[in-house]
Amino acid sequence: MRTAANVLANFVGRVSNTLVSLAVVPLYLEAMGREGFGLVGLFTSLQVIQTVLDAGLGLEMSRRLARLFVDAEPNADEIGDVIRTFATMFAAMGLVVLTFTTLAASWVATSWVHAETLPTSQVRDAMLVVGVYLALLWPSAMLNTILAAAERQGVQNAIATTASILRAVVTVMVLWWVEPTPRAFAAVQVLVTLISLGALTLAVRKMLPRRSRRPRFRGDVLRASWVTSASTVSITLLQIGISQTDRIVLSRTLPLAELGVYTLAFSLAANLHAFITPIYAAYFPRFCRTVGTDVPATREAFLEGSRAMAVIVLPPAITLAAFSRETLHAWTGDVELADAAAGPLTALALGYGVAALHHVPQAMQYASGWLRPQILATGVATLGGIVWFAVATDHVPLSVLAGGWLGM
């Protein structure tokens, strides 16, 4: 029953965020232009890439807490120790990301992106602000992991939806009436993330059981987790190779305006996560409780989740692929832009639909710690994608290039 409630809460949250995104992305594009929006696409890729560092910590933290929260009161002190231990690591990684982006900002502005009208100083300043935003995502990810592990996904989605609406409204106001630049866009993300962090902190403090002592850092928790964490990081690194290779390569080889077209197609296709993520997020804690201890319950959850993923995700993915040009035209009101982005959108939508089918098996494998098959399969797909985009970028149009994403 709780799984169904969590799926519903996740769907409401993701669909709300998707509707907000669909409403404001054309406004972002019109305010900043194709170059500015192309730079936002690079920011998004950097945000996804840093999840390779978060994946091992977050998933191992979630696995441990999901089991402890089954009987929270007797485990209150251990829950506090696990949170303190992982919080220390999350904070350290945030500082690493902030340092790296600060040092790399000037190089990205002068040597990586190809801006024709956007001043180099604006690109550099935007990268500096994005570094702060990326660093703040680490404590945010940790707090969301705690709420998800405790199956408080209603509260988690309420905060996420409110933050999404606030982010969209403030960003549009700033871009249209104050400063239509990627730098201003990034500054709003920092502001709203700080507000969201405050709300998440209050929610976590309220639901944690009362401890008998102060929490402490425990090295044995990390030592017991490092094998699974290392395997998870390997898988995530390979998956990022699949999902981000295209935009990273294109940010190097294409003008920002053309990258903006591709980013628009990817932004629309990525909204299929509104159907994928709620199912994955609801079933992962359930697998953590049953894998290795209750085979019938694990089998039931696996079949139930797999059916739900296929029935819920494939129809919108196929529909979006079949009517890509019409959808883009209705969304942006720009016939020329719709024609340019339709081909990539078709391939990307189909790719998301196929990729959705592996999320439930992946959740079960993560919960069990049996990650070798996932590493092998993802490694083969990533290698193929890297070869394709490295070889084909200069020789085929965007619509054909995006087809490589479907193949992965």
C-alpha positions in Angstrom: 0.0 0.0 0.0 2.8 2.4 0.9 4.5 1.6 -2.4 1.4 2.7 -4.3 1.1 5.8 -2.3 4.8 6.6 -3.0 4.3 6.0 -6.7 1.4 8.4 -6.7 3.2 11.0 -4.8 6.2 10.7 -7.1 4.0 11.0 -10.1 2.3 14.1 -8.9 5.6 15.7 -8.1 7.3 14.7 -11.4 4.3 15.6 -13.5 4.0 19.0 -11.8 7.7 19.7 -12.4 7.4 18.6 -16.0 4.4 20.9 -16.6 6.4 23.8 -15.1 9.4 22.9 -17.3 7.2 22.7 -20.4 5.7 26.1 -19.6 9.0 28.0 -19.0 11.6 26.5 -21.3 10.3 28.4 -24.4 10.4 31.6 -22.3 14.0 30.9 -21.2 14.9 30.3 -24.9 13.3 33.5 -26.1 14.9 35.6 -23.3 18.5 34.2 -23.5 18.6 33.3 -27.2 19.9 30.1 -28.6 23.5 30.7 -27.4 22.5 31.4 -23.9 20.1 28.4 -23.8 22.9 26.2 -25.3 25.1 27.2 -22.3 22.3 26.2 -20.0 22.4 22.8 -21.7 26.1 22.6 -20.7 25.2 23.5 -17.1 22.7 20.6 -17.1 25.3 18.2 -18.4 27.7 19.3 -15.6 25.0 18.7 -13.1 24.4 15.2 -14.3 28.1 14.4 -14.6 28.7 15.2 -10.9 26.2 12.5 -10.0 29.0 10.0 -10.7 30.5 11.1 -7.4 27.1 11.2 -5.6 25.9 7.8 -6.9 28.0 5.5 -4.8 27.4 7.6 -1.6 23.7 8.2 -2.2 22.7 4.7 -3.1 24.7 3.1 -0.3 23.3 5.6 2.2 19.8 4.8 0.9 20.3 1.0 1.2 21.5 1.3 4.8 18.8 3.8 5.9 15.9 1.9 4.2 16.7 -1.1 6.3 17.2 0.8 9.5 14.0 2.8 9.1 11.9 -0.5 9.1 12.2 -0.3 12.9 13.4 3.3 13.4 13.1 3.8 17.1 15.6 1.1 18.3 17.9 2.1 15.5 17.8 5.8 16.2 21.5 6.1 17.3 22.8 4.1 14.3 20.6 6.1 11.9 22.2 9.3 13.3 25.7 7.8 12.9 25.0 6.8 9.3 23.7 10.3 8.5 26.6 12.1 10.1 29.1 9.8 8.4 27.7 10.3 4.9 27.0 14.0 5.5 30.7 14.5 6.1 31.5 12.9 2.8 28.8 14.8 0.9 30.1 18.1 2.3 33.7 17.2 1.2 32.5 16.4 -2.3 30.6 19.6 -2.6 33.8 21.5 -1.7 35.7 19.5 -4.4 33.1 20.4 -7.0 33.2 24.1 -6.1 37.0 24.2 -6.3 37.1 22.5 -9.6 34.4 24.6 -11.3 36.1 27.8 -10.0 39.4 26.9 -11.4 38.0 25.7 -14.7 35.6 28.6 -15.4 38.0 30.8 -17.4 39.2 27.8 -19.5 35.6 26.8 -20.3 34.8 30.3 -21.4 37.8 30.8 -23.6 38.8 27.3 -24.9 35.8 25.0 -24.7 32.5 26.6 -25.8 32.2 28.5 -29.1 30.2 31.6 -28.4 29.7 34.0 -31.3 27.7 36.8 -29.6 27.8 35.9 -25.9 30.7 37.8 -24.2 33.4 35.6 -22.7 33.1 37.4 -19.4 29.5 36.4 -19.1 30.3 32.7 -19.8 33.0 32.8 -17.2 30.8 34.5 -14.6 28.0 32.1 -15.3 30.4 29.1 -14.7 31.5 30.6 -11.4 27.9 30.9 -10.2 27.1 27.4 -11.5 29.9 26.1 -9.3 28.2 27.3 -6.2 24.9 25.8 -7.4 26.5 22.4 -8.1 28.1 22.4 -4.6 24.8 23.1 -3.0 23.2 20.1 -4.7 25.3 17.8 -2.5 23.6 18.5 0.8 20.3 18.7 -1.1 20.8 15.2 -2.5 21.7 13.8 0.9 18.5 15.2 2.5 16.4 13.9 -0.3 18.0 10.5 0.1 17.1 10.4 3.8 13.4 11.2 3.0 13.3 8.7 0.2 14.8 5.9 2.4 12.2 6.7 5.1 9.5 6.5 2.4 8.5 10.1 3.2 8.2 10.7 -0.6 5.0 12.8 -0.2 6.9 15.4 1.8 9.9 15.1 -0.5 7.8 15.8 -3.6 5.8 18.6 -2.0 9.1 20.5 -1.3 10.5 19.7 -4.8 7.3 20.8 -6.5 7.2 24.1 -4.6 10.8 24.7 -5.3 10.3 24.0 -9.0 7.4 26.5 -9.3 9.3 29.1 -7.3 12.4 28.5 -9.5 10.5 28.9 -12.7 8.6 32.0 -11.6 11.7 33.8 -10.3 13.9 32.8 -13.2 11.3 34.1 -15.8 11.0 37.4 -13.9 14.7 37.9 -13.6 15.4 36.9 -17.3 12.7 39.1 -18.7 12.9 42.2 -16.4 16.4 42.2 -14.9 19.1 40.5 -16.9 18.5 38.0 -19.7 21.8 36.1 -19.3 23.0 32.6 -18.3 24.7 34.3 -15.3 21.4 35.6 -14.0 19.8 32.2 -14.7 22.5 30.4 -12.6 22.1 33.0 -9.7 18.4 32.2 -9.4 19.2 28.5 -9.2 21.5 29.2 -6.2 18.9 31.3 -4.4 16.0 28.7 -4.8 18.3 25.8 -3.9 19.2 27.6 -0.6 15.5 28.0 0.2 14.8 24.3 -0.7 17.7 23.2 1.5 16.1 25.0 4.5 12.8 23.2 3.9 14.4 19.8 3.4 16.4 20.3 6.6 13.3 21.0 8.7 11.5 18.0 7.2 14.3 15.6 8.0 14.8 16.9 11.5 11.0 16.5 12.1 10.9 12.8 11.0 14.1 11.4 12.6 13.6 9.3 15.7 14.9 10.7 19.0 18.5 9.6 19.8 20.1 8.8 23.1 23.4 10.5 22.2 25.0 12.8 19.7 25.7 11.2 16.3 29.3 10.5 15.4 31.4 9.9 12.3 32.1 6.1 11.9 34.8 5.0 9.5 33.5 1.4 9.7 30.4 2.5 7.9 32.4 3.7 4.9 34.7 0.7 5.0 31.8 -1.7 4.8 30.3 0.3 1.9 33.3 1.0 -0.3 33.0 -2.1 -2.6 29.3 -1.5 -3.4 30.0 2.3 -3.7 32.9 1.7 -6.1 30.7 -0.6 -8.2 27.9 1.9 -8.2 30.2 4.8 -9.2 31.5 2.6 -12.1 28.0 2.0 -13.3 27.0 5.6 -13.0 30.2 6.8 -14.8 29.3 4.5 -17.7 25.7 5.6 -17.7 26.8 9.2 -17.9 28.9 8.2 -20.8 25.7 7.0 -22.4 23.5 9.9 -21.5 25.9 12.9 -21.7 28.5 12.0 -24.4 26.4 13.6 -27.1 26.1 17.0 -25.4 29.6 17.1 -24.1 31.0 16.3 -27.6 28.6 18.7 -29.3 29.5 21.5 -26.8 33.1 21.2 -28.1 32.4 20.8 -31.8 29.2 22.8 -32.6 28.4 26.5 -32.2 26.4 27.3 -29.1 23.3 28.1 -31.3 23.2 24.6 -32.8 23.8 23.2 -29.3 20.8 25.2 -28.2 18.6 23.4 -30.8 19.8 20.0 -29.6 19.3 21.0 -26.0 15.8 22.0 -26.7 15.1 18.5 -28.1 16.8 16.9 -25.2 14.9 19.1 -22.7 11.6 17.9 -24.1 12.6 14.2 -24.3 13.9 14.3 -20.8 10.4 15.1 -19.5 9.7 11.4 -19.9 11.6 11.1 -16.6 8.3 12.2 -15.1 7.0 8.7 -15.8 10.2 6.8 -15.1 11.5 8.2 -11.9 8.4 7.8 -9.7 8.3 4.1 -10.4 12.1 3.6 -9.7 12.0 5.8 -6.6 9.1 3.9 -5.1 10.4 0.4 -5.8 14.0 0.8 -4.8 13.3 1.0 -1.0 11.0 -1.9 -1.3 13.8 -4.0 -3.0 16.2 -2.9 -0.2 13.8 -4.5 2.4 13.1 -7.8 0.5 16.1 -8.7 -1.6 18.0 -11.6 0.0 15.3 -12.1 2.7 12.0 -12.6 0.9 12.2 -14.1 -2.6 8.5 -14.2 -3.3 8.0 -10.6 -2.3 11.0 -9.6 -4.4 9.6 -11.5 -7.4 6.3 -9.9 -7.0 7.8 -6.4 -6.7 10.0 -7.0 -9.8 7.1 -8.1 -12.0 4.8 -5.4 -10.7 7.3 -2.7 -11.3 8.4 -3.9 -14.7 4.8 -4.0 -15.9 4.1 -0.6 -14.6 7.2 0.8 -16.3 6.3 -0.6 -19.7 2.6 0.4 -19.6 3.2 3.9 -18.3 6.4 5.0 -20.1 6.2 3.5 -23.6 2.9 5.1 -24.9 4.0 8.7 -24.2 7.5 8.0 -25.6 6.2 6.5 -28.8 3.7 9.3 -29.2 6.3 12.0 -28.7 8.6 10.4 -31.2 5.8 10.1 -33.8 4.6 13.7 -33.4 7.9 15.4 -32.6 7.6 18.2 -35.1 4.0 19.0 -34.2 4.8 18.9 -30.5 7.8 21.3 -30.9 5.7 23.7 -33.0 2.9 23.7 -30.5 5.4 24.2 -27.6 7.6 26.9 -29.1 5.5 28.5 -31.8 8.6 28.6 -34.0 8.2 26.5 -37.3 11.9 26.8 -38.2 13.0 25.7 -34.7 10.5 22.8 -34.7 11.9 21.6 -38.1 15.5 21.8 -36.8 14.8 19.9 -33.5 12.2 17.4 -34.7 14.7 14.7 -35.9 16.8 14.7 -32.7 13.6 14.7 -30.6 12.3 11.5 -32.4 15.5 9.6 -31.7 15.8 10.8 -28.1 12.2 10.0 -27.2 12.5 6.5 -28.5 15.9 6.1 -26.7 14.3 7.2 -23.4 11.4 4.7 -23.9 13.8 1.8 -24.4 16.1 2.9 -21.6 13.1 3.0 -19.2 12.7 -0.7 -19.3 16.0 -1.4 -17.5 15.3 0.8 -14.5 13.4 -1.7 -12.4 16.0 -4.5 -12.9 18.6 -1.9 -12.1 16.9 -1.0 -8.9 16.8 -4.6 -7.8 20.5 -5.1 -8.7 21.5 -2.0 -6.7 19.5 -3.2 -3.7 21.2 -6.6 -3.8 24.7 -5.3 -4.4 25.1 -7.7 -7.4 26.4 -5.1 -9.9 28.7 -7.0 -12.2 26.1 -7.7 -15.0 25.1 -4.0 -15.0 28.7 -2.9 -15.2 29.4 -5.1 -18.2 26.2 -4.2 -20.1 26.6 -0.5 -19.5 30.3 -0.6 -20.4 29.6 -2.1 -23.8 26.8 0.5 -24.5 29.0 3.4 -23.4 32.0 2.3 -25.5 29.7 2.1 -28.6 28.3 5.6 -27.9 31.7 7.2 -27.4 32.9 5.7 -30.7 29.7 6.8 -32.5 29.7 10.4 -31.4 33.5 10.8 -31.8 33.4 9.5 -35.4 30.0 10.8 -36.6 29.8 14.3 -35.2 31.5 16.0 -38.2 29.8 13.9 -40.8 26.1 13.5 -40.1 23.2 15.9 -39.3 21.9 16.2 -35.7 18.9 14.0 -36.4 21.1 11.1 -37.5 23.6 11.8 -34.7 20.9 11.6 -32.1 20.0 8.1 -33.4 23.2 6.9 -31.8 21.6 7.6 -28.4 18.8 5.2 -29.3 21.3 2.6 -30.2 22.9 2.8 -26.8 
